[in-house]
């Protein structure tokens, strides 16, 4: 007997991998073609409810199947990307400021391009 905390699966048998949920228990002989890799996940997930048109959901399910993932995983990944954008921008700005500080170029506060320098090839 095993316990699913998180899993990846390959479905080829009569049982649906969608029937397994984190926390489910299963017999090792659940299906000859169902391979699971179990790992313990420490992250607490919150459930959310989304309202979406059925036609859109059907199309997204097809995309998810083509990518061998789930709609849930796609939504989670998108939300994580949104949540991380501000941090990525802050890091990029910090890195630019560090490069400016490390730069050996010093044009001075009154420096301007001359006409000759602008068109110099």
MMTF fields as JSON, N, C-alpha, C and O atoms, coordinates in Angstrom:
{
  "mmtfVersion": "1.0.0",
  "mmtfProducer": "UNKNOWN",
  "numBonds": 483,
  "numAtoms": 484,
  "numGroups": 121,
  "numChains": 1,
  "numModels": 1,
  "chainsPerModel": [1],
  "groupsPerChain": [121],
  "chainIdList": ["A"],
  "bondAtomList": [4, 2, 8, 6, 12, 10, 16, 14, 20, 18, 24, 22, 28, 26, 32, 30, 36, 34, 40, 38, 44, 42, 48, 46, 52, 50, 56, 54, 60, 58, 64, 62, 68, 66, 72, 70, 76, 74, 80, 78, 84, 82, 88, 86, 92, 90, 96, 94, 100, 98, 104, 102, 108, 106, 112, 110, 116, 114, 120, 118, 124, 122, 128, 126, 132, 130, 136, 134, 140, 138, 144, 142, 148, 146, 152, 150, 156, 154, 160, 158, 164, 162, 168, 166, 172, 170, 176, 174, 180, 178, 184, 182, 188, 186, 192, 190, 196, 194, 200, 198, 204, 202, 208, 206, 212, 210, 216, 214, 220, 218, 224, 222, 228, 226, 232, 230, 236, 234, 240, 238, 244, 242, 248, 246, 252, 250, 256, 254, 260, 258, 264, 262, 268, 266, 272, 270, 276, 274, 280, 278, 284, 282, 288, 286, 292, 290, 296, 294, 300, 298, 304, 302, 308, 306, 312, 310, 316, 314, 320, 318, 324, 322, 328, 326, 332, 330, 336, 334, 340, 338, 344, 342, 348, 346, 352, 350, 356, 354, 360, 358, 364, 362, 368, 366, 372, 370, 376, 374, 380, 378, 384, 382, 388, 386, 392, 390, 396, 394, 400, 398, 404, 402, 408, 406, 412, 410, 416, 414, 420, 418, 424, 422, 428, 426, 432, 430, 436, 434, 440, 438, 444, 442, 448, 446, 452, 450, 456, 454, 460, 458, 464, 462, 468, 466, 472, 470, 476, 474, 480, 478],
  "bondOrderList": [1, 1, 1, 1, 1, 1, 1, 1, 1, 1, 1, 1, 1, 1, 1, 1, 1, 1, 1, 1, 1, 1, 1, 1, 1, 1, 1, 1, 1, 1, 1, 1, 1, 1, 1, 1, 1, 1, 1, 1, 1, 1, 1, 1, 1, 1, 1, 1, 1, 1, 1, 1, 1, 1, 1, 1, 1, 1, 1, 1, 1, 1, 1, 1, 1, 1, 1, 1, 1, 1, 1, 1, 1, 1, 1, 1, 1, 1, 1, 1, 1, 1, 1, 1, 1, 1, 1, 1, 1, 1, 1, 1, 1, 1, 1, 1, 1, 1, 1, 1, 1, 1, 1, 1, 1, 1, 1, 1, 1, 1, 1, 1, 1, 1, 1, 1, 1, 1, 1, 1],
  "groupList": [{"groupName": "UNK", "atomNameList": ["N", "CA", "C", "O"], "elementList": ["N", "C", "C", "O"], "formalChargeList": [0, 0, 0, 0], "bondAtomList": [1, 0, 2, 1, 3, 2], "bondOrderList": [1, 1, 2], "singleLetterCode": "X", "chemCompType": "L-PEPTIDE LINKING"}],
  "groupTypeList": [0, 0, 0, 0, 0, 0, 0, 0, 0, 0, 0, 0, 0, 0, 0, 0, 0, 0, 0, 0, 0, 0, 0, 0, 0, 0, 0, 0, 0, 0, 0, 0, 0, 0, 0, 0, 0, 0, 0, 0, 0, 0, 0, 0, 0, 0, 0, 0, 0, 0, 0, 0, 0, 0, 0, 0, 0, 0, 0, 0, 0, 0, 0, 0, 0, 0, 0, 0, 0, 0, 0, 0, 0, 0, 0, 0, 0, 0, 0, 0, 0, 0, 0, 0, 0, 0, 0, 0, 0, 0, 0, 0, 0, 0, 0, 0, 0, 0, 0, 0, 0, 0, 0, 0, 0, 0, 0, 0, 0, 0, 0, 0, 0, 0, 0, 0, 0, 0, 0, 0, 0],
  "groupIdList": [1, 2, 3, 4, 5, 6, 7, 8, 9, 10, 11, 12, 13, 14, 15, 16, 17, 18, 19, 20, 21, 22, 23, 24, 25, 26, 27, 28, 29, 30, 31, 32, 33, 34, 35, 36, 37, 38, 39, 40, 41, 42, 43, 44, 45, 46, 47, 48, 49, 50, 51, 52, 53, 54, 55, 56, 57, 58, 59, 60, 61, 62, 63, 64, 65, 66, 67, 68, 69, 70, 71, 72, 73, 74, 75, 76, 77, 78, 79, 80, 81, 82, 83, 84, 85, 86, 87, 88, 89, 90, 91, 92, 93, 94, 95, 96, 97, 98, 99, 100, 101, 102, 103, 104, 105, 106, 107, 108, 109, 110, 111, 112, 113, 114, 115, 116, 117, 118, 119, 120, 121],
  "secStructList": [7, 3, 3, 7, 1, 1, 3, 3, 3, 3, 7, 7, 1, 1, 1, 7, 4, 4, 4, 7, 7, 6, 6, 7, 3, 3, 7, 6, 6, 1, 7, 6, 6, 7, 3, 3, 3, 3, 7, 7, 7, 7, 7, 7, 7, 7, 7, 7, 7, 7, 7, 7, 7, 2, 2, 2, 2, 2, 2, 2, 2, 2, 2, 2, 2, 2, 6, 6, 1, 7, 2, 2, 2, 2, 2, 2, 2, 2, 2, 2, 2, 2, 2, 2, 2, 2, 2, 2, 2, 2, 2, 2, 2, 2, 2, 2, 2, 2, 2, 2, 2, 2, 7, 7, 7, 7, 7, 7, 6, 6, 7, 7, 7, 7, 2, 2, 2, 2, 2, 7, 7],
  "xCoordList": [0.847, 0.0, 0.895, 1.85, 0.611, 1.368, 0.456, -0.767, 1.045, 0.267, 0.795, 2.003, -0.097, 0.3, 0.33, -0.703, 1.504, 1.626, 1.676, 1.101, 2.343, 2.376, 2.851, 3.568, 2.481, 2.888, 2.928, 2.293, 3.706, 3.641, 3.212, 3.518, 2.522, 2.028, 2.03, 2.021, 2.042, 1.866, 0.668, 0.671, -0.35, -1.573, -1.638, -1.593, -1.746, -1.968, -2.958, -3.266, -3.458, -4.317, -5.765, -6.153, -6.573, -8.007, -8.367, -9.498, -7.444, -7.732, -7.28, -6.26, -7.996, -7.628, -6.672, -6.92, -5.572, -4.626, -5.289, -4.867, -6.333, -7.052, -7.776, -8.176, -7.951, -8.625, -7.723, -8.212, -6.416, -5.49, -5.342, -5.134, -5.45, -5.292, -4.266, -4.097, -3.57, -2.668, -3.393, -4.486, -2.783, -3.388, -4.065, -4.36, -4.319, -4.963, -4.01, -2.791, -4.588, -3.806, -4.104, -5.204, -3.135, -3.322, -2.557, -1.594, -2.982, -2.263, -1.188, -1.386, -0.072, 1.019, 0.618, 1.22, -0.392, -0.818, -2.053, -2.914, -2.149, -3.325, -3.582, -4.733, -2.535, -2.66, -1.287, -0.292, -1.219, 0.082, 0.735, 1.96, -0.046, 0.512, 0.605, 1.079, 0.166, 0.187, 1.454, 1.602, 2.36, 3.631, 3.565, 3.22, 3.894, 3.866, 5.22, 5.919, 5.575, 6.773, 6.284, 5.817, 6.381, 5.833, 6.911, 8.044, 6.543, 7.424, 6.606, 5.397, 7.248, 6.561, 6.692, 7.794, 5.579, 5.56, 5.203, 4.179, 6.045, 5.833, 4.943, 4.47, 4.708, 3.961, 2.473, 1.895, 1.866, 0.425, -0.235, 0.072, -1.12, -1.82, -3.211, -3.867, -3.637, -4.991, -5.819, -5.33, -7.052, -7.963, -8.633, -8.982, -8.814, -9.564, -10.625, -10.503, -11.646, -12.702, -12.681, -12.65, -12.697, -12.704, -13.994, -14.496, -14.521, -15.665, -15.124, -14.496, -15.362, -14.829, -15.85, -16.55, -15.926, -16.859, -16.454, -15.269, -17.44, -17.183, -16.354, -15.476, -16.627, -15.885, -14.404, -13.538, -14.121, -12.732, -12.059, -10.926, -12.752, -12.193, -11.893, -10.859, -12.786, -12.557, -11.284, -10.501, -11.084, -9.886, -8.627, -7.596, -8.71, -7.554, -7.23, -6.057, -8.223, -7.975, -7.199, -6.32, -7.526, -6.812, -5.345, -4.433, -5.135, -3.769, -3.007, -1.855, -3.64, -2.992, -2.621, -1.525, -3.519, -3.242, -2.065, -1.216, -2.014, -0.907, 0.422, 1.463, 0.384, 1.601, 1.864, 2.82, 1.013, 1.125, 1.121, 1.943, 0.173, 0.012, -1.481, -2.297, -1.836, -3.237, -3.578, -2.697, -4.86, -5.322, -4.91, -4.467, -5.057, -4.679, -3.203, -2.864, -2.333, -0.902, -0.607, 0.255, -1.318, -1.112, -1.526, -0.822, -2.662, -3.127, -2.148, -1.797, -1.699, -0.75, 0.541, 1.062, 1.059, 2.298, 2.127, 3.013, 0.991, 0.728, 0.652, 1.216, -0.039, -0.159, 1.194, 1.487, 2.014, 3.354, 4.209, 4.998, 4.043, 4.773, 4.381, 5.242, 3.091, 2.61, 3.155, 3.606, 3.107, 3.57, 5.058, 5.504, 5.839, 7.277, 7.763, 8.95, 6.874, 7.305, 7.951, 9.019, 7.332, 7.884, 9.278, 10.167, 9.466, 10.78, 11.815, 12.955, 11.419, 12.34, 12.729, 13.891, 11.767, 12.046, 12.992, 13.942, 12.741, 13.625, 15.044, 16.011, 15.168, 16.493, 17.202, 18.405, 16.472, 17.07, 17.557, 18.651, 16.757, 17.171, 18.411, 19.338, 18.418, 19.552, 20.816, 21.879, 20.703, 21.857, 22.356, 23.564, 21.429, 21.84, 22.573, 23.584, 22.057, 22.721, 24.113, 25.051, 24.252, 25.567, 26.52, 27.689, 26.025, 26.867, 27.29, 28.429, 26.366, 26.703, 27.795, 28.718, 27.679, 28.675, 30.036, 31.066, 30.049, 31.295, 31.911, 33.084, 31.131, 31.6, 32.766, 32.784, 33.733, 34.89, 34.675, 35.49, 33.588, 33.279, 32.746, 31.877, 33.282, 32.811, 32.724, 33.747, 31.529, 31.334, 31.157, 31.145, 31.021, 30.872, 29.469, 28.728, 29.097, 27.733, 27.415, 26.246, 28.425, 28.179, 28.493, 28.477, 28.778, 29.181, 27.998, 26.891, 28.234, 27.23, 27.912, 29.111, 27.114, 27.626, 27.936, 27.165, 29.054, 29.335, 28.778, 28.526, 28.59, 28.073, 29.006, 28.538, 30.291, 31.267, 31.191, 31.227, 31.085, 31.014, 29.718, 29.698, 28.645, 27.356, 27.391, 26.842, 28.052, 28.067, 29.338, 29.538, 30.22, 31.462, 31.153, 30.314, 31.849, 31.588, 32.718, 32.676],
  "yCoordList": [-1.167, 0.0, 1.234, 1.295, 2.219, 3.459, 4.654, 4.515, 5.822, 7.047, 8.059, 8.285, 8.674, 9.654, 11.023, 11.516, 11.649, 13.027, 13.942, 15.031, 13.515, 14.18, 13.12, 12.205, 13.213, 12.169, 12.626, 13.606, 11.872, 11.952, 10.565, 9.581, 10.471, 9.148, 8.964, 9.922, 7.693, 7.296, 6.371, 5.351, 6.695, 5.904, 5.021, 5.509, 3.697, 2.78, 1.688, 0.829, 1.705, 0.62, 1.026, 2.108, 0.169, 0.403, 1.432, 1.918, 1.776, 2.749, 4.125, 4.24, 5.147, 6.501, 7.104, 7.057, 7.675, 8.356, 9.556, 9.999, 10.09, 11.229, 10.853, 11.732, 9.548, 9.114, 9.262, 9.293, 9.353, 9.514, 10.988, 11.817, 11.302, 12.667, 12.642, 11.617, 13.768, 13.804, 13.4, 13.89, 12.51, 12.013, 10.662, 9.985, 10.252, 8.963, 7.824, 7.958, 6.706, 5.497, 4.55, 4.571, 3.716, 2.816, 1.531, 1.507, 0.454, -0.809, -0.723, -0.08, -1.36, -1.318, -1.908, -1.576, -2.781, -3.387, -2.683, -3.333, -1.357, -0.594, -0.785, -0.88, -0.84, -1.063, -1.426, -0.809, -2.403, -2.782, -1.663, -1.632, -0.758, 0.298, 1.64, 2.603, 1.739, 3.019, 3.091, 2.374, 3.952, 4.111, 5.411, 6.458, 5.339, 6.557, 6.799, 5.867, 8.067, 8.483, 9.352, 10.468, 8.867, 9.58, 10.403, 9.953, 11.607, 12.482, 13.168, 13.345, 13.552, 14.298, 15.775, 16.273, 16.473, 17.897, 18.638, 18.353, 19.589, 20.335, 21.563, 22.14, 21.971, 23.181, 22.98, 21.965, 23.953, 23.918, 24.653, 25.817, 23.991, 24.578, 25.018, 24.353, 26.128, 26.622, 26.344, 26.486, 25.955, 25.761, 27.072, 27.856, 27.311, 28.473, 28.0, 26.923, 28.787, 28.464, 29.5, 30.701, 29.037, 29.921, 29.728, 28.61, 30.807, 30.728, 30.936, 31.956, 29.978, 30.052, 29.435, 28.488, 29.973, 29.438, 28.016, 27.699, 27.181, 25.772, 25.597, 24.736, 26.407, 26.316, 26.623, 25.952, 27.626, 27.983, 26.85, 26.473, 26.318, 25.228, 24.01, 23.364, 23.697, 22.564, 22.759, 21.825, 23.972, 24.263, 24.179, 23.678, 24.668, 24.637, 23.193, 22.845, 22.369, 20.957, 20.286, 19.461, 20.642, 20.078, 20.53, 19.726, 21.822, 22.351, 21.65, 21.256, 21.492, 20.832, 19.392, 18.933, 18.69, 17.303, 17.246, 16.36, 18.188, 18.224, 18.476, 17.982, 19.244, 19.552, 18.527, 18.655, 17.513, 16.458, 17.046, 16.694, 17.947, 18.561, 18.679, 18.104, 19.41, 19.6, 21.077, 21.936, 21.357, 22.739, 23.364, 24.512, 22.615, 23.099, 23.507, 24.569, 22.672, 22.973, 24.201, 25.008, 24.345, 25.506, 26.792, 27.799, 26.767, 27.948, 28.262, 29.423, 27.232, 27.433, 28.066, 29.002, 27.552, 28.079, 29.538, 30.361, 29.857, 31.231, 32.178, 33.272, 31.762, 32.605, 32.779, 33.854, 31.734, 31.849, 32.825, 33.587, 32.793, 33.722, 35.162, 36.034, 35.408, 36.753, 37.187, 38.32, 36.283, 36.607, 36.914, 37.69, 36.325, 36.522, 37.676, 38.003, 38.299, 39.366, 40.534, 40.99, 41.027, 42.173, 41.865, 42.715, 40.651, 40.261, 40.228, 40.652, 39.727, 39.691, 41.102, 41.358, 42.021, 43.414, 44.042, 44.729, 43.813, 44.349, 43.815, 44.566, 42.522, 41.929, 42.505, 42.762, 42.711, 43.282, 44.701, 45.072, 45.491, 46.86, 46.854, 47.638, 45.967, 45.869, 45.507, 46.077, 44.559, 44.144, 45.285, 45.461, 46.057, 47.202, 48.246, 48.799, 48.51, 49.466, 48.978, 49.772, 47.684, 47.118, 47.276, 47.616, 47.03, 47.194, 48.65, 48.932, 49.573, 50.995, 51.357, 52.106, 50.817, 51.103, 50.526, 51.123, 49.379, 48.707, 49.258, 49.015, 49.993, 50.516, 51.474, 52.264, 51.396, 52.275, 53.525, 54.447, 53.546, 54.712, 55.85, 55.648, 57.054, 58.223, 59.381, 59.9, 59.783, 60.846, 62.2, 63.223, 62.225, 63.487, 64.045, 63.669, 64.942, 65.471, 66.403, 66.547, 67.041, 67.99, 67.427, 68.158, 66.135, 65.525, 65.455, 65.093, 65.804, 65.697, 65.162, 65.347, 64.494, 64.011, 65.209, 66.167, 65.154, 66.177, 65.674, 64.481, 66.586, 66.215, 65.193, 64.23, 65.397, 64.5, 63.094, 62.092, 63.034, 61.727, 60.991, 59.764, 61.752, 61.141, 60.43, 59.339, 61.064, 60.499, 59.771, 59.358, 59.598, 58.866, 57.396, 56.79, 56.843, 55.446, 54.591, 53.379],
  "zCoordList": [0.0, 0.0, 0.0, 0.775, -0.85, -0.9, -0.713, -0.709, -0.559, -0.401, -1.4, -1.471, -2.177, -3.17, -2.524, -2.073, -2.471, -2.022, -3.244, -3.231, -4.265, -5.569, -6.532, -6.128, -7.777, -8.677, -10.118, -10.508, -10.903, -12.347, -12.79, -12.117, -13.89, -14.264, -15.773, -16.546, -16.16, -17.543, -17.562, -16.873, -18.327, -18.327, -19.561, -20.69, -19.331, -20.444, -20.07, -20.896, -18.85, -18.386, -18.249, -18.69, -17.643, -17.519, -16.452, -16.437, -15.563, -14.521, -14.976, -15.655, -14.628, -15.02, -14.008, -12.803, -14.502, -13.613, -12.964, -11.896, -13.607, -13.041, -11.754, -10.99, -11.504, -10.29, -9.07, -7.94, -9.285, -8.172, -7.842, -8.728, -6.59, -6.097, -4.976, -4.316, -4.749, -3.607, -2.331, -2.048, -1.567, -0.339, -0.517, 0.468, -1.786, -2.04, -1.706, -1.819, -1.294, -1.089, -2.232, -2.785, -2.594, -3.718, -3.484, -2.717, -4.145, -4.141, -5.219, -6.249, -4.985, -5.96, -7.306, -8.327, -7.325, -8.582, -9.147, -9.74, -8.97, -9.402, -10.893, -11.317, -11.674, -13.105, -13.637, -13.255, -14.501, -15.025, -15.843, -15.962, -16.402, -17.242, -16.555, -17.159, -15.302, -14.587, -13.761, -12.771, -14.166, -13.468, -12.687, -13.234, -11.416, -10.614, -9.985, -9.59, -9.899, -9.18, -8.04, -8.268, -6.838, -5.691, -5.008, -4.838, -4.621, -3.866, -2.791, -2.947, -1.709, -0.665, -0.965, -1.197, -0.961, -1.253, 0.022, 0.643, 0.418, 1.651, 1.446, 2.425, 0.211, -0.09, 0.165, -0.224, 0.819, 1.035, -0.122, -0.378, -0.808, -1.947, -1.51, -0.708, -2.043, -1.813, -3.055, -4.176, -2.865, -3.988, -4.336, -3.453, -5.631, -6.086, -7.061, -7.644, -7.237, -8.182, -9.288, -9.021, -10.527, -11.678, -12.462, -12.58, -12.99, -13.895, -15.302, -15.584, -16.178, -17.537, -18.488, -18.131, -19.685, -20.673, -21.047, -21.146, -21.249, -21.542, -22.81, -22.867, -23.82, -25.08, -24.863, -25.424, -24.056, -23.762, -22.984, -23.283, -22.0, -21.203, -22.074, -21.903, -22.999, -23.901, -24.722, -24.895, -25.224, -26.021, -25.16, -25.61, -23.928, -23.029, -22.642, -22.502, -22.471, -22.161, -23.286, -23.035, -24.526, -25.674, -25.642, -25.84, -25.39, -25.301, -24.184, -24.37, -23.029, -21.894, -22.257, -21.936, -22.914, -23.304, -24.278, -24.177, -25.219, -26.177, -25.472, -25.905, -24.388, -23.632, -22.538, -21.773, -22.468, -21.447, -20.035, -19.19, -19.812, -18.502, -18.219, -18.939, -17.193, -16.85, -16.914, -16.882, -17.005, -16.976, -15.645, -15.604, -14.573, -13.245, -13.213, -12.693, -13.763, -13.775, -14.632, -14.285, -15.751, -16.612, -15.901, -15.982, -15.207, -14.469, -13.347, -13.139, -12.619, -11.522, -12.035, -11.429, -13.156, -13.738, -14.158, -13.926, -14.772, -15.205, -14.004, -14.037, -12.958, -11.768, -11.078, -10.556, -11.071, -10.489, -11.302, -10.742, -12.617, -13.485, -13.175, -13.063, -13.038, -12.703, -11.346, -11.179, -10.389, -9.037, -9.009, -8.165, -9.911, -9.915, -10.778, -10.749, -11.546, -12.46, -11.737, -12.145, -10.68, -9.953, -9.429, -9.472, -8.935, -8.413, -9.54, -9.349, -10.708, -11.849, -12.267, -12.583, -12.271, -12.645, -11.628, -12.006, -10.343, -9.297, -9.458, -9.333, -9.735, -9.92, -11.137, -11.089, -12.223, -13.426, -13.16, -13.586, -12.461, -12.13, -11.231, -11.435, -10.239, -9.332, -10.1, -9.855, -11.028, -11.819, -12.715, -12.879, -13.295, -14.112, -13.279, -13.711, -12.086, -11.201, -10.813, -10.739, -10.565, -10.246, -11.423, -11.237, -12.64, -13.825, -13.996, -14.368, -13.723, -13.816, -12.818, -13.137, -11.607, -10.57, -10.931, -10.618, -11.581, -11.938, -13.224, -13.505, -13.996, -15.276, -15.079, -14.135, -15.975, -15.918, -16.766, -16.745, -17.501, -18.327, -17.465, -16.616, -17.696, -16.948, -17.92, -18.368, -18.244, -19.213, -18.55, -19.234, -17.254, -16.535, -16.664, -17.573, -15.758, -15.747, -16.914, -17.272, -17.521, -18.603, -19.98, -20.97, -20.048, -21.31, -22.268, -21.87, -23.542, -24.608, -25.855, -26.063, -26.679, -27.951, -28.84, -28.891, -29.531, -30.549, -31.875, -32.041, -32.806, -34.121, -34.788, -35.396, -34.677, -35.298, -34.68, -35.395, -33.343, -32.672, -33.01, -33.117, -33.175, -33.478, -34.815, -34.966, -35.8, -37.161, -37.484, -38.627, -36.494, -36.707, -36.968, -36.302, -37.951, -38.295, -37.909, -38.122]
}
